[in-house]
Amino acid sequence: MASGIFAADIGAPEGPVAMPDGSMYVTEMSNTTLNVTHLSARGERRVVSNTKGRPNGLAIDGDGQLWIAEAGLRALICIDPSGREVKRLEGDDRHGRFYFPNDLVFGPDGHLYMTDSGMAMTDFLDGQNFAAGYMDFAWDGRVYQIDPKTLRIVRVIDRGIRFTNGIAFGPDNTLYANASFPGDIYRYDVFGSAEPARELFGNVLQPDDQDGFKGPDGMKFGTDGRLYCTVYGQRNVTVLDADGRVVERMALDGPCPTNLCFARTGRRILVTEVSKGQVEWLDAPCDGAPLFYPKTR
C-alpha cells in the first residue's frame, strides 16, 4: 500500500474536508494556531479563520459555508468562505449549553448531526493532556440532531457516552458514532425511531502492551460498505466490515491520527495526524461513500 505526506507543519490538524479540485480544509487545534485552514492540492497552507477557541470537527454545506465544532468556545459555528462568522449555536434552554463539540456530519435529511464529548475542556484537560483520573469523570457525551437553517436542536439522540467522538452516516442511512474511552462504535436508526436505541456495532481497539491513551476518532464510510476509523494512539486506520468485524488495520506514519476523509478525485484516504502535525495520504481500495451537501441558508 502506497502512502506519503500531503502536508506538513500543521498545528495539530483535525476535521479534514476534501474538495473536488484536490485541495482540502482542516482545523488546527494547537494553542499557537486555532485556525480553520485551507490546504491547496500541493499542500500549501492558507488560514481562512482564527477562531481563538479550539476548532475540531468540520463540515461543508451546499452553499460553500464551513461548519465548525468549536470545542474551546463550546459552540457550533458557521463561517462563509472568506472566514466571516454567519451563525453560532451554543446550546438551548431545554438541553443546556454544549460541553465539547467534537465532530459533525450532514445527514440525508439536510440536518447536521454533531457529537459532544460530554465535558468542558477546562474540566478534563491539564494543559494539553488529560487530567489525572479522567476515565472516572462524570462524562455526559451526547449525539445531537440540529436544523442548520433555524439553528434549532431537534433532539438529543443519545447521551451519557464516555467521550463521544467520530460520527458518520452509513450507506443504509444509519447513523454511527463512537466512544473514545471504551473504543466502541455505536449505531442508531435515526429515521426509523423517534427515540433511537444505542446499538453496539463494533470495537476498534487492538490488544497490545502499548502505553498511553488509545481510542477511536474520526471515521468515514467507503463505497465498499466498510467503515474506516482513525484510532488515536494506535497508529492506524481500523477498517470494519458491514457486520462490525475488524478486517484490516492500515498502518500510518504518525501514532496519533485524529480524522480522515476520502479524496474527491483518485482513490486516496487523507488522514490528519497531530503528533507530527501533518496530513498523510494512503492508497484506498475504493472511493468514499457519497456525503451530503445541503443548502443551509
Secondary structure in CASP SS format (residue, H / E / C, confidence):
PFRMAT SS
TARGET T0000
AUTHOR 0000-0000-0000
METHOD secondary structure of the structure
MODEL  1
M C 1.00
A C 1.00
S E 1.00
G E 1.00
I E 1.00
F E 1.00
A E 1.00
A C 1.00
D C 1.00
I C 1.00
G C 1.00
A C 1.00
P E 1.00
E E 1.00
G E 1.00
P E 1.00
V E 1.00
A E 1.00
M C 1.00
P C 1.00
D C 1.00
G C 1.00
S C 1.00
M E 1.00
Y E 1.00
V E 1.00
T E 1.00
E E 1.00
M C 1.00
S C 1.00
N C 1.00
T C 1.00
T C 1.00
L C 1.00
N E 1.00
V E 1.00
T E 1.00
H E 1.00
L E 1.00
S C 1.00
A C 1.00
R C 1.00
G C 1.00
E C 1.00
R E 1.00
R E 1.00
V E 1.00
V E 1.00
S E 1.00
N E 1.00
T C 1.00
K C 1.00
G C 1.00
R C 1.00
P E 1.00
N E 1.00
G E 1.00
L E 1.00
A E 1.00
I E 1.00
D C 1.00
G C 1.00
D C 1.00
G C 1.00
Q C 1.00
L E 1.00
W E 1.00
I E 1.00
A E 1.00
E E 1.00
A C 1.00
G C 1.00
L C 1.00
R C 1.00
A E 1.00
L E 1.00
I E 1.00
C E 1.00
I E 1.00
D C 1.00
P C 1.00
S C 1.00
G C 1.00
R C 1.00
E E 1.00
V E 1.00
K E 1.00
R E 1.00
L E 1.00
E C 1.00
G E 1.00
D E 1.00
D C 1.00
R C 1.00
H C 1.00
G E 1.00
R E 1.00
F C 1.00
Y C 1.00
F C 1.00
P E 1.00
N E 1.00
D E 1.00
L E 1.00
V E 1.00
F E 1.00
G C 1.00
P C 1.00
D C 1.00
G C 1.00
H C 1.00
L E 1.00
Y E 1.00
M E 1.00
T E 1.00
D E 1.00
S C 1.00
G C 1.00
M C 1.00
A C 1.00
M H 1.00
T H 1.00
D H 1.00
F H 1.00
L E 1.00
D E 1.00
G C 1.00
Q C 1.00
N E 1.00
F E 1.00
A C 1.00
A C 1.00
G C 1.00
Y H 1.00
M H 1.00
D H 1.00
F C 1.00
A C 1.00
W C 1.00
D C 1.00
G E 1.00
R E 1.00
V E 1.00
Y E 1.00
Q E 1.00
I E 1.00
D E 1.00
P C 1.00
K C 1.00
T C 1.00
L C 1.00
R E 1.00
I E 1.00
V E 1.00
R E 1.00
V E 1.00
I E 1.00
D E 1.00
R E 1.00
G E 1.00
I E 1.00
R C 1.00
F C 1.00
T E 1.00
N E 1.00
G E 1.00
I E 1.00
A E 1.00
F E 1.00
G C 1.00
P C 1.00
D C 1.00
N C 1.00
T C 1.00
L E 1.00
Y E 1.00
A E 1.00
N E 1.00
A E 1.00
S C 1.00
F C 1.00
P C 1.00
G C 1.00
D E 1.00
I E 1.00
Y E 1.00
R E 1.00
Y E 1.00
D C 1.00
V C 1.00
F C 1.00
G C 1.00
S C 1.00
A C 1.00
E C 1.00
P C 1.00
A C 1.00
R C 1.00
E E 1.00
L E 1.00
F E 1.00
G E 1.00
N E 1.00
V C 1.00
L C 1.00
Q C 1.00
P C 1.00
D C 1.00
D C 1.00
Q C 1.00
D C 1.00
G C 1.00
F C 1.00
K C 1.00
G E 1.00
P E 1.00
D E 1.00
G E 1.00
M E 1.00
K E 1.00
F E 1.00
G E 1.00
T C 1.00
D C 1.00
G C 1.00
R C 1.00
L E 1.00
Y E 1.00
C E 1.00
T E 1.00
V E 1.00
Y E 1.00
G C 1.00
Q C 1.00
R C 1.00
N E 1.00
V E 1.00
T E 1.00
V E 1.00
L E 1.00
D C 1.00
A C 1.00
D C 1.00
G C 1.00
R C 1.00
V E 1.00
V E 1.00
E E 1.00
R E 1.00
M E 1.00
A E 1.00
L C 1.00
D C 1.00
G C 1.00
P C 1.00
C C 1.00
P E 1.00
T E 1.00
N E 1.00
L E 1.00
C E 1.00
F E 1.00
A C 1.00
R C 1.00
T C 1.00
G C 1.00
R C 1.00
R E 1.00
I E 1.00
L E 1.00
V E 1.00
T E 1.00
E E 1.00
V C 1.00
S C 1.00
K C 1.00
G C 1.00
Q E 1.00
V E 1.00
E E 1.00
W E 1.00
L E 1.00
D E 1.00
A C 1.00
P C 1.00
C C 1.00
D C 1.00
G E 1.00
A C 1.00
P C 1.00
L C 1.00
F C 1.00
Y C 1.00
P C 1.00
K C 1.00
T C 1.00
R C 1.00
END
